[in-house]
Amino acid sequence: MEQNSRFIILGSKGNAMIRVYNTLTKTKEEFQPVNPGKAGIYLCGPTVYKPSHIGHMVGPVIFDAIKRYLVYNGYEVTFVINITDIDDKLIAEANSRNMPMAAVAEEMTEDYMRNLDAMGVRANVDHFPKATEYIRQIIGFITDLVGKGFAYPADGDVYLDVVKVSGYGKLSHRSLDQMQGEGGSTAGQKRSLYDFALWKAAKPGEPSWDSPWGNGRPGWHIECSVMSGELLGKTFDIHGGGLDLVFPHHENEIAQSESRNGCPMAKYWLHNGLMQASSEVGKVGGRNTREAETGDLQSQEAGKISKSKGSRAFRDLLEEFDPETIRFFLLSSHYRRPIDYSVERLNEVATGLETFYRFFRRYARITGELYYSLEPPTRRSDGDYEPKTNELVIAIAEQRNRFLEAMDDDFNTGAAIGVLFDILRLLNKFADDNKLESGKPDPAKIRVLKHGANVLRELTTTLGLFREMPREKSFGRNTDADSDDSELVNKLMRLLIELRTNARQSKDFAVADKIRKDLAAIGITLEDRPTGTEWTWGT
C-alpha cells in the first residue's frame, strides 16, 4: 500500500469519557472537572527526613502518568506535590544528627528531587510547595476556623472540634466510634478524643513561628489543606495519595477545609495501593502473612515498604536498575492494587522491556531511522486515523482503541501496557512475514511499519515511557561515537563476532557456543539475523 498522505486508522473521536474510582463515593464516576477543559491534581508528598525509597516513587509516577493522559486528552492540567518540611520525625532526625532542621529538610528534598528527575516526573510537576513557605496562610486558615466555631485554642495548641463537623468520616466510611483514639499526651486539653491539632505549641529548642496562640508550628493535616487551596482553589478536581492516607490525613483535610470554606474540598479522591514486600504481605526479609487485596488497608499496611522497615534508599536502587525499568514496573498493574516488590520482579520487568528495545534496534535496521526520533501526535484527537484497507493498520487501530479504553477506565495502566506488548507482536510479525530485513523490501510495507511504530510511540509517550534513548544500549547508531572506550568495545565485539562466525562456518560449534555463553554470562546477548549478528548489552 503506497500513498503520499499519512496512514489513517480508527480511533475514538471527540471528547473521551474518562471514568475514575472515587474513594469518597466508592464508585466509578465520569470525570467532569470543576472548570471545563482544566484539571487540578494535588498529591501528598513526602516528609523529608530520610532518603527516599521506592515507595516514595509510587504516587509521583502514577499521578504523573495520569497528568500525561489528561493532557493527551486535551486538558490543561496543574499538578502539585507538596513537601512536608516541618514535622516531629524531621525534628527528631535533626536532633539526632545535631544539625538544623532546615538543613536536613533541604538535603532530603534534594535527594527526592534527584529521584523524581530520574523517573521523568519532576519536569511534569507544576508546583512543589513547602509547608514552611505557607506559615502565614496556615495561621490565617486556623484563625478563620476558630472564628467560625470549628476550632478552639488550648494552652498554646489549637484543635479542630470534630463533633461540630458535619459528615466527619465520609471519606474513610467510619463512624466516630471506629475512629476514637487515646488522645495522646494532650488528651486533657481536648474537648473530645476525636479532635486533632491544627497548631502545636512549641517545645524548648523546636523550630517555631509566632501566632495568635503563642510560638508554635502547624499540625500535619492543615498544611495540605492550605497549600492545595492556595494553588488549586477551594474546590479542585483530583486529590491523590496512598491508601494509608485515607484516615486520618485525608479525612482530616476534608473536615478542616470544608468547615472553613463551606464547599467540597476535592471532587475526586484517588488512592493508590501500597508498595508490598512480596506477592504476600510481610516485612521485607521477614515472615509473610496474608495476601493483600485492592482497597484492603489493613492487609496492605502490614506489608507496606517504609523508612521504618529499613527499606533500601532509592538512589542505591538506581545503581542496579535503569529508571525506565522501575517506572515500567510501577505502571504494570492498576494503580489501586498493591504493588508486589522484589528484585526478582524488577528483573522480570527488565526482561520484558528488552523485547521493546530489540524492536527499536530492528526498526533502525529496517528504516535507517531511530524509533526515538519519531514525532507522534500529542493529542488524542490528532491521533484519530481513517482505517484504509491494510490489515496491519486496521489491527493497530483496534489495539489503539483497546489502550484508550483501558486508560479511560480509571487509568488502568496495567491493561494499557498489556496492549503495548500486543502491538509489538503485530509489528514484529509484520516484519517477519514481509522479510523486511532481507533483500530489498517493498517501500510501501516499510511505510506501514513506520506507521505502526508511530502509533506505538504515541501510546508509550502518554505513559511517559521510552522518553529518551538509554545511553548503554545501541539502537542503530553509536550514541557515544566520540568515546574511545565505546569504540574499543565495538571493535572487540566485532572481532568476537567474526571469530564465532568463522567457527560456525568451520562447524566448530563448541567454540561458537562457548563464545555466545561466555558473553551471555557478562550480560551481552548475540542475535543472529539475515543481515548479520547483532549484539546488545545491559539486560
N, C-alpha and C positions, 0 to 999 in steps of 0.2 A: 504494500500500500504506500503510494508516494503522493505527497501533496506539499504545497509551499506553506500553507497555514498551519497553525498549531493543531495537535491532535485534540480531539474533543471527547470527553467521557461524561457519563451520567453523574450527577451529584445532587445534593439537597439544595434547593433553591430558596431564596428569601431568608427571612429570619428563622433560625432553628428554635425549636422548643427545648430548652435545656431544663432538666429536672434535677433538683438537689434534695438530698435527705436532710430534713431539718430536725435536729435534736429536740427543739422546743415542742414540735407537734408530733414527733415520731412518725412522720410520713414524708413521702417524696412530694415536692411541690414544684410547680413551674417557676423558673427563675424570672422574676419581674422586679428589676431594680427600683430603688426609690426614685431616681432620676433617669428617665428613659435614655438609653444609649451610654450610660455611665455606670460604673460599679466601684464600690469601695470595699477593700478587704483589709481586715485587721487580724494579725496573727500574734498570739502571745509568744514573745521571745524568751531568751534565757536570763537567769540570774547569773551575772558574770563574776563568779568567784573561783572557778576551777576551769581548766582547759575543756573545750568542747569534746564530746564523744559522739558516736554515730547517732545516738538517739536525738541529739540536738539538730540533726540534719533532716529528720523525717518531715516535720512540719514545713520548714522552708522549701524543701524540694517539691512536696506535694502541692503546696499553695502557689509556688512558682509555676508549676505546670497548669494549675487552674487559671492563674492570671493569663498565661500564654494562650490558653484555649479561648478564654473570653475575648482577648484582643483579636485573635484569629476570627472570632465571630462578630467582630465589628465594634466591640465595647471599648470605651475609654476607661481604663482601669487605674485606680490609685491603690497601691499595695504598701501596707505599713507593717513593720516588725519592730516591736519595742525592745528596749534594753533595760532590764532592772539592775540599776547600779547603786541601789541602797537597800539593804536587807540584812536580817540577823546573820545569815550564813556568810555574807560578804564581810560584815563587821568582824565576825569570829575569825575568818581567814586572814584578814588584815592584821588582827592582833597576834595570831599565831606566827605570822611572818614578820612581825614588828615593822610594818610599813603602813603608810596612809591608805585608807580605804579607796580613795580615788585612784591611787596608783595601781592597786590590784585590779580595780574595775577596768582601767584603761588597758592594762596588759591582757586581761582575759577577753575584752572586747575586740582587741586587735587579732587575737587568736581566732575568735568566732568569725570575724570578717574575712580573714585569710581562707578559712574553710568554706565560707559561702562563695568566695571567689572561685575556689577550686570546683565547686559544684555547679557553677554557672548561674547562681542565684543573685548574688549581691547587686549586679548591674540592673536587675529587673525589679528591685525594691525601690520604691519612691521615697520612703522616709524610714529612718532608724531613730525614733525619739528615745531619749534617755530620761528616766524618771527625775533625776536631779535638775534637769533643764526646765521642769514644769512645776516647781515648788509653789510659785506664786499662784498658778492656776489651780493647783490642788487645794491650797488654803482657801481660795475663793469658792471652790466647789463645796468644800466641807462647811464653810460659813453659810452657804445657801441651805444646805441640809439641816443645819442647826436652826436657822431662821424659820424653816418650814415645819419644824417639829419632828423631823425624822431622825435627828441625831442629837446627842447630848454630851456635854463635857463632864469629865470625872477625874479630878486630881491630875490635870495636865494631859490626860488621854481624851479622845473623842470617839464615841461608839455610835453605830447605826442601831436604832431601835427597831429590831426586826419585827416585833409584834405589830408595828404600825404599817408594815409594808404589805400592800395587797398582792396576793399571788406569790408570796415567797415560797420557793420550792418548785416553781412551774417548769424550770429547765431540767433539773435533776429528777423531777417527778417523785419528790419525797415530801412527807409531812414533817411538821416541826418536831414531832416525837422522834422521827427517824434521824433527825439532824442534831439532836441535843448532844452537847459535849459537856466536859467538866468545867469549861470556862477558863482553865489555866490559872496562872498566878494572879490574874486581875479579876477573878470571878467576883470578888467582893465589891468591885466598882460597877459592875454591870447591873442593869435592870432585869435582864434575863440571861440565861446561859447561852441563848442563841445569838446574842449581839456580838458584833465583830468590830475591830478597831479601824477607824479611819485615820486617826492621828495618834502617835505614840510619844509619850513624854520621854525626853532624853535621859539616858543613864549617864553617869560620870564617864567622861572620856569618849563618848559616842559622837559621831557627826550629828549636827542638829541645825535647825533653822528656827528663826523667831516666828511666832504665830500668836494669834489672839489668846491661845490657851497655854502659852509658855513655849520654851525651846523644846523642839521635838523633831520628828520625822514622819513621813506618810506611812500608812499601812500598805500592805501589798496590793489589795484589790482596787483601792482608789486610784492608783497610778494608771491602770489601764483604762478605767472609765474616763479619766481626764484626757489622756493622750489620744485615745480613739475619737473622743468628741471634738477635740481641738482640730484634728487633722481630717476627719471624715464627716463630721456633723453629728447632731444629737441622735439621729437615726441613720444608720448606714446599712449596707447590704449584707456582707458576709463577715461573721466573726468566727475565726478558726482557732484551733488548738488541739492538744492531745486529749484523749478521752478522760485522762486523770484530772483535767482541769474543770470538768463539768461542775463538780462540787468539791470545795466551796468556792473556788475562784470565780468562775463564770456566773454561778448563781448569785454571788455577792455583787459582782459587777452590775448585773441586771437590777438588783434591789436598789443600789445607791443611784444608778444612772436614771432609772425610770421614776424613782421618788423625786429626784431633783428636777428632771426635765418634763415629766408628765407625758412622755411618749415612749414607744418601744425603742430599745437601745439598738438592736440589730434585727433585720428581717429573717435572716437565715443563720443558724448556728451549726457549723460543720466541725465534726470532731474525728480526727484520725486515730486509728488503732495504735497501740504502743509497740515499741520495739521489744521483741522477746528473745530470750537467750537460746531458744531451740524451737523445734516443732511442738514441744510441750512447754508448759510454764515451768520455770525454775530459775534459780540463781545461776549466773554464769559460773560454770565449773562446779556447780552443786547438784543436789538431787532434784529431779523434776517432780512436779506434782501433777495437776490435772490439765487437760487441754484447754487452751484459751479460745474463746469464741468471739465473733463480732459483737461489739457493744457490751460485752461482759466485763465491766470494770474490775470486779474483784479478782477474776482469774488473770486478767491482763496485768494488773498491778503486782500480782505475786511474782511475775517473771520479768517485770519491767527493767530494762537496762538503765542504770542511773549512775551518777557520780558516787553515791554512797556504796554502790556494789563493786567499786573498784574497776569500772569499765575502762577500756583502753582509750587513750587520747586519740582523737580523730586525726590529728596531724601525723601520728605514728601509723595509723591505718593507711593513710595516703602514701606512705613509703612502700607499702606492699601491693596496693591495688590502685589501678587507674581511676580517677574521679568519675569517668563515664561508666565504669563498671558499677560503682556504688550508686550512682544516680539511676541507672537501669534497674538495679536491684530494688531500690526503694519504690520504683514505679511499677514493678512487676506484679503487684497484687492490688486489689481495690483498697483505696485509702482508709476505709473504715475497718478493715480487717487488721488483726495483729500481724506484725512483720516478724517472721521467723529468721533470726540472725545466727549465722555461723560462718566461719571461714570457708567451710566446705561449700556452703550455699553461694558465697561470693565467687568461689572458683567455678561453680557450675554456671553462674551468670556470665563470667568471663569467657567460658567456652561457647556459650550461646552467642555472645557478641561477636566472636570470631567469625561466625557464619556471615554476619553483615560485612565485616572487614574483607573477607575473601571475595564477596561480591563486589565491593568497591574497587579492589585490585583488578578483578575481572573486567569491570566496567571500563577502567582506564586502559586495559589492553585492547579491548574491542573498539572503543570510541576515540582513544587518544586524549580523552578529557578526564578531569578529576570529578568524582562524584561531589566533592566538597565545593566545586565551583558552580554547581547547578543553582539557579536562582528561581525557586518555585513561587507560586502565589503565596502571599502572606495573609490573605483574607479568604474566608470560606467561599464567599460569593464569586471571587475571581477564579476559584478552582473548579467551578461548575462547568463541565465539558459536555458537548454533544457526543453521543456514542460512536457514530460511524459503524463500520462493519467488522473491523479486525477483532478476532477472538480474544487476544491478549488485552486489547484496550477495553473491551467490554468486561472482561474478568477483573481487570484492575479497578474499573468503575464500581463494580459490585463490592470489592474489598474496601474501597474508599468509603462507600456508604456504610459498611459494617463498622469501620473505625469511627465514623462520625456518630453513628447510633450508640456505640459504647460510651463515647465521651459525653454525648448528650444525656445519657442515663447516669447522672450523679458522678460524672468524671471517672468512669471506670477505666483507668489506665492499664490495669491488668489485662482486660479483654482487648483493649486497643493494641497493646504490644503483641498479643497473640495474632492479630490481623497483620501486623508488620511482618511477622515470620511467614504468614501465608503469601503476602505479596512477594517476599523474597523468593519463595519456592516457585512462584509463577515466572518470575524474571529469569531465574536460573534454568528452569525447564525450557523456556523460550530460546535462551541462548544455546542450550544443548541441542534441541530439536532442529534448530536452523543453522547449526555448526558455525556460529558467529566468530569462533576463534580459529578457524581453519580456512584456507583458500582465500577467495575473495567474496565475502558475504554480501548479500543484497543490501545496498544502502538504505532502501526503504525499511527493511527489517531492523537495521541499526537504529533508525529514527524511532521505530516503535519501542525498541528497548530504552532509548533515551527518554521517551515519554513516560514509560512505566517507572523509570528511575526518578524522574522529576516528581511524580506523584508520591513515591516513597519518601523523597526528601521533603516534600510539602508536609506530610503527616508526621515524620520524625521531628521536624522543626517545631511543630505545635507542642511537643513534649519536652523540648529543649535537649534533644538527643542529637549526637553527631554534629555538634555546632562547629567544630573545627577539627582538622586532621591531627591525630595523635603523632607526636614527633618521632616516637620509636618505631612506627610502623611505615612500611612503604606501600604507596597506593598508585604506583606507576611513574612516580617521579622521585628523584633523590632530594628530600627536603633539607638535607644537610650537605649539599654539594660542596660547600666551602670547607667542610670539616675534614682534616687529614685522617682522623680516626675513622670516620664514616667511610671514606674512600678505601682505606686499608681493609676494613671489614668486607666491603663489597668485592674487593679483589680476591681476598681469601675465600669468600663464598663461591665466587666464580670458579676458582681453582678446585675446590672440593666438589662442586657440581660436575666439573669436567672429568675429574678422576672417577667419580661414581658412574658417569655416562660411559666412560671407556671400559670400566669394569663390567657393566651390563652388556656392552657390545661384545666383550670377550667371554661372556657367560660366566664371569666370576661373581656370581650372585651373593656369595658370602661376604665379599668385600663391600659390594654395593649396599647390602642390607646393614652391614656394620656402620657404614658412613651415615646412613639415614637414622639408625637407632642412636648412635652417639650424639648426633646433632639434636635429636629429639630430647635427649636427656638433659641438654642445656637450654631447652626452650626454643629450638629452631625447627621449623616444620618445612619439609620439602613437598612440593606439589608438582607431579608430572602432568604436563599438558601438551596438546598437539604442537604448540609453539615453543616448547622447551620446558625446563624445570624452573619453577619459581620457589623462592624461599621467603619465609616470614619469621619474625622473632617477637617474643613477648607474650605468648599465650600460654 
